[in-house]
Amino acid sequence: MAISTGDHGTARFEASSDAVQDERYRELLEQVRLLRQQLPLFADAEGVAEVEAELVQTEEEIAQTGTAAPGLLRRLWERLEQANTALGALTSATALAETVRQLTG
């Protein structure tokens, strides 16, 4: 349930990672959320906006379906590779890239 009050209020439903049954996708969802929290530190870096867009789609798909389509994971992998210079210092980006690589084979 989500409740919004006031003129500018917004409501957002966020599925718990506990709702995702497959442990691999639960871990991926947690890594996606961690990296999204850290991205504002690199907002002006090249490729970061594209990574953010793919992270949003990945998070939504996993929260709704419990998995992520291979095409979406490939796009996320490509965006992480392109932004590697900017995000290379973040261990969360490295961990996420490794998880995506494992899921895509």
C-alpha positions in Angstrom: 0.0 0.0 0.0 1.1 3.5 -0.8 -0.4 6.7 0.6 0.2 10.3 -0.7 -1.0 13.5 1.0 -0.7 17.2 0.2 -0.5 19.2 -3.0 2.9 17.9 -4.0 2.8 14.5 -2.4 3.9 11.4 -4.2 3.5 7.8 -3.4 5.9 5.1 -4.4 5.5 1.3 -4.0 8.8 -0.5 -3.7 8.8 -4.2 -3.7 10.9 -5.9 -1.1 13.8 -8.0 -2.3 12.2 -10.7 -0.2 9.5 -11.0 -2.9 12.1 -12.2 -5.4 12.4 -15.9 -5.2 15.6 -16.6 -7.1 18.6 -15.8 -5.0 20.6 -14.7 -8.0 18.0 -12.0 -8.9 17.6 -11.0 -5.3 21.3 -10.4 -5.1 21.2 -8.5 -8.4 18.3 -6.3 -7.2 20.2 -5.4 -4.0 23.3 -4.5 -6.1 21.3 -2.4 -8.5 19.8 -0.5 -5.5 23.2 0.0 -3.9 24.7 1.4 -7.1 21.7 3.7 -7.7 22.3 5.1 -4.2 25.9 5.9 -5.1 25.4 7.2 -8.6 24.6 10.8 -7.6 28.3 11.1 -6.6 29.1 10.7 -10.3 26.1 12.5 -11.9 28.3 14.6 -14.2 30.5 11.7 -15.4 30.1 10.4 -18.9 27.8 7.5 -19.3 26.3 7.6 -15.8 22.9 8.9 -16.9 22.6 5.9 -19.3 23.6 3.5 -16.5 21.0 5.1 -14.2 18.3 4.5 -16.9 19.2 0.8 -17.2 19.3 0.4 -13.5 15.8 1.8 -13.1 14.5 -0.6 -15.8 16.3 -3.5 -14.2 15.0 -2.7 -10.7 11.5 -2.4 -12.0 11.5 -5.6 -14.0 13.0 -7.7 -11.1 10.6 -6.2 -8.6 7.6 -6.9 -10.9 8.6 -10.3 -12.4 11.3 -11.7 -10.1 13.8 -11.9 -13.0 15.3 -9.7 -15.7 15.2 -10.4 -19.4 18.5 -11.3 -21.0 18.3 -8.3 -23.4 17.9 -6.0 -20.5 20.9 -7.5 -18.7 23.0 -7.2 -21.8 22.1 -3.5 -22.2 23.0 -3.0 -18.5 26.3 -4.8 -19.0 27.1 -2.6 -22.0 26.3 0.6 -20.1 28.4 -0.5 -17.2 31.3 -1.2 -19.6 30.9 2.2 -21.2 30.9 4.0 -17.9 33.7 1.9 -16.5 36.2 4.8 -16.3 33.8 6.9 -14.2 32.4 4.1 -12.0 35.5 1.9 -11.8 36.3 3.1 -8.3 33.0 1.8 -7.0 33.1 -1.7 -5.7 29.3 -1.8 -6.1 29.7 -1.2 -9.8 32.3 -4.0 -10.1 30.1 -6.4 -8.1 27.1 -5.6 -10.2 29.0 -6.0 -13.4 30.2 -9.4 -12.3 26.7 -10.6 -11.3 25.3 -9.5 -14.6 28.1 -11.3 -16.4 27.3 -14.5 -14.6 23.6 -14.2 -15.4 24.2 -13.6 -19.1 26.9 -16.3 -19.4 
